[in-house]
Amino acid sequence: QIQDLTFLVKNYCLTELYLNDNELTDISGALKHLRALQILLLHNNQLKNLGKTVKELKGMISLQTLNLFHNPLAQDPDYRLYVIYFLPSVQLLDRKSVTQRERESALHLYNCERSCVVQSVAFGKRVNTPLGTTVGSSRCTQPARRLMIPSDNADLLCSFCRVPFENPEDAVLLRAITRSLMEFSSVDWNKVATCQERRLESKAEQPHEKLTVQFR
């Protein structure tokens, strides 16, 4: 029938704490100093505020096992994903292992911008193309021509191409010659079914959207 946790104020080195089957309604300010805690059981209590409860546990970077079931807060929508996102060190939540898919879902739900960055994997490669091939700029579609380089500056050709040209297009053409064409592609892996989902047909196949950008 414990209702107050002020008696734990000096127990900084606790690694396990079993407070299940009590009458706790709020743990704010009572547990945040327990930075070494690894196991915390709070099930079968009367904890109602999910945000305040999770905020109290955020400093426990070693917390791996946490039970919060059979509390009113466990009825909140997306309760499990909320705890998984804000307490990333937890490996076992309510006697159930936290999966990588749950972590990805939590990230997508509570930090959609970062999720898009993580899931959009960009990969690049060098493309061998002749100079006359279109690469996104009309200036590079012209056939190769002889560059009019002043003879007294020919030895500067390899010095970052800093050669004075009478025709600016010659400078552009020379720079295109000395730079290879790069191709970058990006795919949203959230829309790609996993092997298990394809086997169980639990996720409808969506068309793959691949964005490819080429530049010199």
Secondary structure by P-SEA (a helix, b strand, c coil): ccccccccccccccccccccccccccccccccccccccbbbbcccccccaaaaaaaacccccccbbbbcccccccccaaaaaaaaacccccccccccccaaaaaaaaaaccaaaaaaaabbbbbbbbbcccccccccccccccccccccccccccccccccccccccaaaaaaaaaaabbbbbbbbbcccccccaaaaaacccccccbbbbbbbcc
